[in-house]
């Protein structure tokens, strides 16, 4: 079954957790005891409605304050698809959490409070989705029940967001607009009777209608080797396979390939998936590859098609989202974790910080927590990479603090 990964974003009280809870409730994905707990808690708080945010807000502080603090992953399925939703916080101090949640998502739902319209945080949420090249964005204009289901209010917010969208450099992105009332369920799973002027799809209908070709990245085939398989059993005495996950595009038996960084060439002789063999593997497959030649391949190496070599350099220009309380300054050493490859690196220079409201850049000599900036990094050995805009999986990396082993930042190669 196809799996679709979704990230939500929105300001405080825009209703992200309520929307997700409503999705779970209306698709009958909540257990009986969870529904009973929601009903009990809603009555205790004196609500005359079910507080669906309790379905996702797991931390005590989240439930007490009615806000989302950490990234919560929620799983549910329909007859057509399986879904993984990353419910991310919208506050500026949790920018790093939002980047983390959106980094693996193919779809993003940006919530807007119909009473407030497009605000500063909306700019930030959209900017991050542009930065991460999320192909499908749903602008969910929530709490329409609090503005009397006004078509005029909806049209004004849609026009304001379209003006924001005009600033985007990611023209392949598809933006859709859905007016809804998460608390009442209008246009979440079922069509709202209170908004007859809206004839488009509900949130679930839109998600169900998406095809993998619409939202999944395509590029050049990249196969980072996670492990070398040598069973050395009687049945597989001479077996030598290379296991990992295929990114970017498909690979076939007979394809001429190059192993990086050694630049050794060979051909794909077999493709294994569990106990079966296939002539072709598509992007996203976790597979084991056999090569015609018995060559030296190890964890951290990358297998690519010989006609599609990536860049191989010891210096990279990047966009970094900083996640550590310790500021990023030039001269500091970190480990660059790029796919399965770890490389010692030094921060050569910090050029600027990038404003998430599309107002431009500012000169800077350091990055503080939750700031995003342009950073030049020098590596101890060559990295084999693509620009993030060309191949997301082979253009992203994390920075690991050598002293504390903390994931200090996430980077995107320019």
Protein Blocks (a to p, Z undefined) as FASTA:
>chain_A
ZZddddddddehilmmmmmmmmmmmnopacfklmmmmmmmmmmnopabdcfklmmmmbfk
lmmnopafbdcddddddfkbccddddddfbfklmmmmmmmmmmpcbdcddddfklopafk
lmmmmmmmmmnopabdcdddehklmnoopaklmmmmmmmmmmmmmmpcblkbccdddddd
fknopoklmccfklmmbccdcfklmmmmpcfklmmccdddddddfbdcdfkpaklmmgcc
dddddehiacdehiacdddfklpacddfbdcehjbccfbdcehiacddddfbdcdddehi
acddfklcccddfbdcdddddfbfbdcdehiacdddehjbccddddfbafbdcdfklnac
cddfbdcehiacddddddfbdcddddfklommlmgccdddfklopafbdcddZZ
